[in-house]
Amino acid sequence: NAAATFAGSADYFRIPGANEGRAVKLEPFYKFHGTDRCYAVYWDVVTPKDWQAMQAAAAAKRKKLDDRTVDSVIPCDGKSEQAHKLEGESTLAGGWNGRDFRDSGKWFSYTLKILPDQPMTLLCAYWRGDSGASFDILVDGRKIVTQTLTRSQPDEFFDVEYNLPKELTAGKKSVTVRFNAGNCVGHVFDCRILK
């Protein structure tokens, strides 16, 4: 074994979202990023019972959201984005912390199904660690909000719900949701229509 290198047992290490433990190799973090940078690594310490409760709460939250969902697009998933008529300019897809995103230096859009003549809500998921992105969200060409992302409570995803004006959904079966960059469109990890 190399100096300051240890094995972490699958009995004690879990990756968020995984049902089973995973063995990990622990070695000095600075080796990955050089000695001229300062970093810190934080671990959540929970009991097996607490872990199960956290997983159950996350599953219940997902089910509640899925039950309200009329339509959703999965960023970075070619089939899903094609089905939702992805268009854009200077757009990029990638992954962060186990989830996929789409962003842009200019704009991108999706077409999503809605229920006509019913109150509809647009939900978008972002990363709290994003900072400095400011962009407009338009629905069928009408600006509904300017979203600015600031570094608040890093290392968490968060959802924002935007109520859609009734006149934007009246008599329609779908709407086009467009993200227009002010300086840039931040990472969008989820985009869905809710009832």
Phi and psi in degrees as GROMACS dihedral restraints (atoms count N, CA, C in turn):
[ dihedral_restraints ]
;  ai    aj    ak    al  type     phi  dphi    fc
    3     4     5     6     1   -75.3    20    10
    4     5     6     7     1   156.2    20    10
    6     7     8     9     1   -60.1    20    10
    7     8     9    10     1   140.2    20    10
    9    10    11    12     1    59.3    20    10
   10    11    12    13     1    28.3    20    10
   12    13    14    15     1  -119.8    20    10
   13    14    15    16     1   131.7    20    10
   15    16    17    18     1  -135.3    20    10
   16    17    18    19     1   158.0    20    10
   18    19    20    21     1  -101.6    20    10
   19    20    21    22     1   132.7    20    10
   21    22    23    24     1  -104.1    20    10
   22    23    24    25     1   125.5    20    10
   24    25    26    27     1   -71.8    20    10
   25    26    27    28     1   146.1    20    10
   27    28    29    30     1   -64.5    20    10
   28    29    30    31     1   -14.9    20    10
   30    31    32    33     1   -69.9    20    10
   31    32    33    34     1   -20.8    20    10
   33    34    35    36     1  -119.5    20    10
   34    35    36    37     1   -14.9    20    10
   36    37    38    39     1  -113.3    20    10
   37    38    39    40     1   130.3    20    10
   39    40    41    42     1  -129.3    20    10
   40    41    42    43     1   147.3    20    10
   42    43    44    45     1  -100.8    20    10
   43    44    45    46     1   132.4    20    10
   45    46    47    48     1   -50.3    20    10
   46    47    48    49     1   131.3    20    10
   48    49    50    51     1    92.0    20    10
   49    50    51    52     1   -14.3    20    10
   51    52    53    54     1   -91.0    20    10
   52    53    54    55     1   143.1    20    10
   54    55    56    57     1   -83.2    20    10
   55    56    57    58     1   -29.9    20    10
   57    58    59    60     1  -108.2    20    10
   58    59    60    61     1   155.8    20    10
   60    61    62    63     1   -71.7    20    10
   61    62    63    64     1   166.1    20    10
   63    64    65    66     1  -141.8    20    10
   64    65    66    67     1   129.8    20    10
   66    67    68    69     1   -66.7    20    10
   67    68    69    70     1   141.6    20    10
   69    70    71    72     1  -130.2    20    10
   70    71    72    73     1   153.8    20    10
   72    73    74    75     1  -101.4    20    10
   73    74    75    76     1   126.7    20    10
   75    76    77    78     1  -109.2    20    10
   76    77    78    79     1   122.9    20    10
   78    79    80    81     1  -146.2    20    10
   79    80    81    82     1   165.8    20    10
   81    82    83    84     1   -54.4    20    10
   82    83    84    85     1   126.4    20    10
   84    85    86    87     1   -64.1    20    10
   85    86    87    88     1   -32.3    20    10
   87    88    89    90     1   -62.0    20    10
   88    89    90    91     1   -22.3    20    10
   90    91    92    93     1   -63.5    20    10
   91    92    93    94     1   -26.4    20    10
   93    94    95    96     1   -81.3    20    10
   94    95    96    97     1   -26.8    20    10
   96    97    98    99     1  -124.7    20    10
   97    98    99   100     1     4.2    20    10
   99   100   101   102     1    88.8    20    10
  100   101   102   103     1   167.7    20    10
  102   103   104   105     1   -92.0    20    10
  103   104   105   106     1    -3.5    20    10
  105   106   107   108     1   -95.3    20    10
  106   107   108   109     1    10.2    20    10
  108   109   110   111     1  -126.7    20    10
  109   110   111   112     1   151.0    20    10
  111   112   113   114     1  -105.2    20    10
  112   113   114   115     1   127.1    20    10
  114   115   116   117     1  -136.0    20    10
  115   116   117   118     1   163.0    20    10
  117   118   119   120     1  -140.7    20    10
  118   119   120   121     1   148.9    20    10
  120   121   122   123     1  -119.3    20    10
  121   122   123   124     1   132.5    20    10
  123   124   125   126     1  -118.7    20    10
  124   125   126   127     1   140.1    20    10
  126   127   128   129     1  -119.8    20    10
  127   128   129   130     1   137.2    20    10
  129   130   131   132     1   -83.2    20    10
  130   131   132   133     1   131.5    20    10
  132   133   134   135     1  -111.4    20    10
  133   134   135   136     1   116.8    20    10
  135   136   137   138     1  -137.8    20    10
  136   137   138   139     1   154.9    20    10
  138   139   140   141     1   -79.2    20    10
  139   140   141   142     1   161.0    20    10
  141   142   143   144     1   -55.3    20    10
  142   143   144   145     1   -37.8    20    10
  144   145   146   147     1   -65.4    20    10
  145   146   147   148     1   -43.8    20    10
  147   148   149   150     1   -63.9    20    10
  148   149   150   151     1   -38.3    20    10
  150   151   152   153     1   -62.1    20    10
  151   152   153   154     1   -44.9    20    10
  153   154   155   156     1   -61.8    20    10
  154   155   156   157     1   -40.3    20    10
  156   157   158   159     1   -65.2    20    10
  157   158   159   160     1   -40.3    20    10
  159   160   161   162     1   -63.6    20    10
  160   161   162   163     1   -42.7    20    10
  162   163   164   165     1   -65.2    20    10
  163   164   165   166     1   -41.0    20    10
  165   166   167   168     1   -65.2    20    10
  166   167   168   169     1   -41.5    20    10
  168   169   170   171     1   -64.5    20    10
  169   170   171   172     1   -40.7    20    10
  171   172   173   174     1   -64.9    20    10
  172   173   174   175     1   -40.5    20    10
  174   175   176   177     1   -65.4    20    10
  175   176   177   178     1   -40.3    20    10
  177   178   179   180     1   -65.0    20    10
  178   179   180   181     1   -39.9    20    10
  180   181   182   183     1   -64.0    20    10
  181   182   183   184     1   -43.5    20    10
  183   184   185   186     1   -61.7    20    10
  184   185   186   187     1   -42.7    20    10
  186   187   188   189     1   -63.6    20    10
  187   188   189   190     1   -43.1    20    10
  189   190   191   192     1   -60.6    20    10
  190   191   192   193     1   -42.2    20    10
  192   193   194   195     1   -67.2    20    10
  193   194   195   196     1   -43.6    20    10
  195   196   197   198     1   -62.1    20    10
  196   197   198   199     1   -36.5    20    10
  198   199   200   201     1   -65.4    20    10
  199   200   201   202     1   -28.8    20    10
  201   202   203   204     1   -88.1    20    10
  202   203   204   205     1   -11.3    20    10
  204   205   206   207     1   -77.7    20    10
  205   206   207   208     1   127.1    20    10
  207   208   209   210     1   -90.0    20    10
  208   209   210   211     1   -43.4    20    10
  210   211   212   213     1  -157.4    20    10
  211   212   213   214     1   148.5    20    10
  213   214   215   216     1  -148.2    20    10
  214   215   216   217     1   150.8    20    10
  216   217   218   219     1  -115.2    20    10
  217   218   219   220     1   142.3    20    10
  219   220   221   222     1  -101.0    20    10
  220   221   222   223     1   107.6    20    10
  222   223   224   225     1   -57.5    20    10
  223   224   225   226     1   142.2    20    10
  225   226   227   228     1    79.1    20    10
  226   227   228   229     1    -5.0    20    10
  228   229   230   231     1   -96.8    20    10
  229   230   231   232     1   108.3    20    10
  231   232   233   234     1   -53.8    20    10
  232   233   234   235     1   -44.3    20    10
  234   235   236   237     1   -65.1    20    10
  235   236   237   238     1   -45.8    20    10
  237   238   239   240     1   -65.4    20    10
  238   239   240   241     1   -44.6    20    10
  240   241   242   243     1   -67.0    20    10
  241   242   243   244     1   -36.4    20    10
  243   244   245   246     1   -65.2    20    10
  244   245   246   247     1   -42.5    20    10
  246   247   248   249     1   -62.8    20    10
  247   248   249   250     1   -25.9    20    10
  249   250   251   252     1  -103.9    20    10
  250   251   252   253     1    20.8    20    10
  252   253   254   255     1    54.4    20    10
  253   254   255   256     1    50.1    20    10
  255   256   257   258     1   -56.1    20    10
  256   257   258   259     1   130.1    20    10
  258   259   260   261     1  -134.6    20    10
  259   260   261   262     1   158.4    20    10
  261   262   263   264     1   169.8    20    10
  262   263   264   265     1   175.8    20    10
  264   265   266   267     1  -139.9    20    10
  265   266   267   268     1   135.5    20    10
  267   268   269   270     1    52.8    20    10
  268   269   270   271     1    47.1    20    10
  270   271   272   273     1  -106.5    20    10
  271   272   273   274     1   151.7    20    10
  273   274   275   276     1  -139.5    20    10
  274   275   276   277     1   140.5    20    10
  276   277   278   279     1  -115.8    20    10
  277   278   279   280     1   145.8    20    10
  279   280   281   282     1  -165.5    20    10
  280   281   282   283     1  -168.0    20    10
  282   283   284   285     1  -131.3    20    10
  283   284   285   286     1   152.1    20    10
  285   286   287   288     1  -153.5    20    10
  286   287   288   289     1   127.0    20    10
  288   289   290   291     1    51.5    20    10
  289   290   291   292     1    42.1    20    10
  291   292   293   294     1    85.7    20    10
  292   293   294   295     1     1.2    20    10
  294   295   296   297     1  -128.9    20    10
  295   296   297   298     1   152.2    20    10
  297   298   299   300     1   -96.1    20    10
  298   299   300   301     1   153.9    20    10
  300   301   302   303     1  -141.0    20    10
  301   302   303   304     1   168.2    20    10
  303   304   305   306     1  -131.8    20    10
  304   305   306   307     1   142.3    20    10
  306   307   308   309     1  -144.3    20    10
  307   308   309   310     1  -179.3    20    10
  309   310   311   312     1  -163.0    20    10
  310   311   312   313     1   149.3    20    10
  312   313   314   315     1   -86.7    20    10
  313   314   315   316     1   -10.6    20    10
  315   316   317   318     1  -129.8    20    10
  316   317   318   319     1   -72.5    20    10
  318   319   320   321     1  -164.8    20    10
  319   320   321   322     1   159.7    20    10
  321   322   323   324     1  -153.9    20    10
  322   323   324   325     1   160.3    20    10
  324   325   326   327     1  -146.5    20    10
  325   326   327   328     1   157.1    20    10
  327   328   329   330     1  -131.9    20    10
  328   329   330   331     1   153.5    20    10
  330   331   332   333     1  -108.4    20    10
  331   332   333   334     1   124.4    20    10
  333   334   335   336     1  -123.4    20    10
  334   335   336   337     1   146.6    20    10
  336   337   338   339     1   -71.7    20    10
  337   338   339   340     1   149.3    20    10
  339   340   341   342     1  -135.2    20    10
  340   341   342   343     1   168.4    20    10
  342   343   344   345     1   -97.8    20    10
  343   344   345   346     1   119.4    20    10
  345   346   347   348     1   -64.7    20    10
  346   347   348   349     1   144.5    20    10
  348   349   350   351     1    60.1    20    10
  349   350   351   352     1    27.4    20    10
  351   352   353   354     1  -128.0    20    10
  352   353   354   355     1   150.7    20    10
  354   355   356   357     1   -61.3    20    10
  355   356   357   358     1   128.0    20    10
  357   358   359   360     1  -122.1    20    10
  358   359   360   361     1   149.8    20    10
  360   361   362   363     1  -128.8    20    10
  361   362   363   364     1   137.9    20    10
  363   364   365   366     1   -96.2    20    10
  364   365   366   367     1   129.2    20    10
  366   367   368   369     1  -114.7    20    10
  367   368   369   370     1   132.8    20    10
  369   370   371   372     1  -128.1    20    10
  370   371   372   373     1   143.1    20    10
  372   373   374   375     1  -109.5    20    10
  373   374   375   376     1   138.7    20    10
  375   376   377   378     1  -131.3    20    10
  376   377   378   379     1   176.1    20    10
  378   379   380   381     1  -111.8    20    10
  379   380   381   382     1   127.2    20    10
  381   382   383   384     1   -64.6    20    10
  382   383   384   385     1   -21.4    20    10
  384   385   386   387     1   -76.7    20    10
  385   386   387   388     1   -14.0    20    10
  387   388   389   390     1   -64.8    20    10
  388   389   390   391     1   143.6    20    10
  390   391   392   393     1  -145.0    20    10
  391   392   393   394     1   134.3    20    10
  393   394   395   396     1    95.7    20    10
  394   395   396   397     1   -11.5    20    10
  396   397   398   399     1   -76.6    20    10
  397   398   399   400     1   135.3    20    10
  399   400   401   402     1  -137.6    20    10
  400   401   402   403     1   129.1    20    10
  402   403   404   405     1  -154.6    20    10
  403   404   405   406     1   156.2    20    10
  405   406   407   408     1   -96.9    20    10
  406   407   408   409     1   145.2    20    10
  408   409   410   411     1  -112.6    20    10
  409   410   411   412     1   122.4    20    10
  411   412   413   414     1  -114.0    20    10
  412   413   414   415     1   142.9    20    10
  414   415   416   417     1  -120.9    20    10
  415   416   417   418     1   118.5    20    10
  417   418   419   420     1    48.1    20    10
  418   419   420   421     1    43.6    20    10
  420   421   422   423     1    86.5    20    10
  421   422   423   424     1    -6.2    20    10
  423   424   425   426     1  -104.8    20    10
  424   425   426   427     1   127.0    20    10
  426   427   428   429     1   -70.2    20    10
  427   428   429   430     1   127.1    20    10
  429   430   431   432     1  -105.8    20    10
  430   431   432   433     1   -21.1    20    10
  432   433   434   435     1  -167.7    20    10
  433   434   435   436     1   153.1    20    10
  435   436   437   438     1  -105.9    20    10
  436   437   438   439     1   119.6    20    10
  438   439   440   441     1  -102.9    20    10
  439   440   441   442     1   127.0    20    10
  441   442   443   444     1  -117.8    20    10
  442   443   444   445     1   130.3    20    10
  444   445   446   447     1  -101.1    20    10
  445   446   447   448     1   128.5    20    10
  447   448   449   450     1  -123.9    20    10
  448   449   450   451     1   155.1    20    10
  450   451   452   453     1   -74.3    20    10
  451   452   453   454     1   100.0    20    10
  453   454   455   456     1  -134.5    20    10
  454   455   456   457     1   130.1    20    10
  456   457   458   459     1    46.8    20    10
  457   458   459   460     1    65.6    20    10
  459   460   461   462     1   -54.7    20    10
  460   461   462   463     1   163.0    20    10
  462   463   464   465     1    71.8    20    10
  463   464   465   466     1    29.5    20    10
  465   466   467   468     1  -139.5    20    10
  466   467   468   469     1   143.9    20    10
  468   469   470   471     1   -84.8    20    10
  469   470   471   472     1   152.0    20    10
  471   472   473   474     1  -145.9    20    10
  472   473   474   475     1   150.3    20    10
  474   475   476   477     1  -104.3    20    10
  475   476   477   478     1   144.1    20    10
  477   478   479   480     1  -125.5    20    10
  478   479   480   481     1   131.2    20    10
  480   481   482   483     1  -105.8    20    10
  481   482   483   484     1   134.2    20    10
  483   484   485   486     1  -119.9    20    10
  484   485   486   487     1   118.6    20    10
  486   487   488   489     1   -70.8    20    10
  487   488   489   490     1   133.6    20    10
  489   490   491   492     1   -92.5    20    10
  490   491   492   493     1   130.0    20    10
  492   493   494   495     1   -57.0    20    10
  493   494   495   496     1   140.8    20    10
  495   496   497   498     1   -56.7    20    10
  496   497   498   499     1   -36.0    20    10
  498   499   500   501     1   -67.7    20    10
  499   500   501   502     1   -18.2    20    10
  501   502   503   504     1   -82.0    20    10
  502   503   504   505     1   -18.0    20    10
  504   505   506   507     1  -111.7    20    10
  505   506   507   508     1   -11.0    20    10
  507   508   509   510     1   -58.1    20    10
  508   509   510   511     1   123.6    20    10
  510   511   512   513     1    70.5    20    10
  511   512   513   514     1    10.4    20    10
  513   514   515   516     1  -108.2    20    10
  514   515   516   517     1   156.1    20    10
  516   517   518   519     1  -108.0    20    10
  517   518   519   520     1   -13.4    20    10
  519   520   521   522     1  -155.0    20    10
  520   521   522   523     1   161.2    20    10
  522   523   524   525     1  -137.1    20    10
  523   524   525   526     1   156.1    20    10
  525   526   527   528     1  -102.3    20    10
  526   527   528   529     1   122.7    20    10
  528   529   530   531     1  -102.3    20    10
  529   530   531   532     1   121.2    20    10
  531   532   533   534     1  -120.8    20    10
  532   533   534   535     1   134.1    20    10
  534   535   536   537     1  -105.4    20    10
  535   536   537   538     1   112.5    20    10
  537   538   539   540     1  -105.9    20    10
  538   539   540   541     1   125.0    20    10
  540   541   542   543     1   -69.9    20    10
  541   542   543   544     1   135.2    20    10
  543   544   545   546     1   -82.8    20    10
  544   545   546   547     1   -74.7    20    10
  546   547   548   549     1   -98.0    20    10
  547   548   549   550     1   -39.0    20    10
  549   550   551   552     1  -167.0    20    10
  550   551   552   553     1   155.9    20    10
  552   553   554   555     1   -85.3    20    10
  553   554   555   556     1   126.3    20    10
  555   556   557   558     1   -69.3    20    10
  556   557   558   559     1   173.2    20    10
  558   559   560   561     1   -64.1    20    10
  559   560   561   562     1   122.2    20    10
  561   562   563   564     1  -106.1    20    10
  562   563   564   565     1   114.2    20    10
  564   565   566   567     1   -96.8    20    10
  565   566   567   568     1   -15.6    20    10
  567   568   569   570     1  -155.6    20    10
  568   569   570   571     1   144.0    20    10
  570   571   572   573     1  -146.0    20    10
  571   572   573   574     1   115.6    20    10
  573   574   575   576     1  -150.2    20    10
  574   575   576   577     1   156.8    20    10
  576   577   578   579     1  -101.5    20    10
  577   578   579   580     1   130.8    20    10
  579   580   581   582     1  -117.6    20    10
  580   581   582   583     1   151.6    20    10
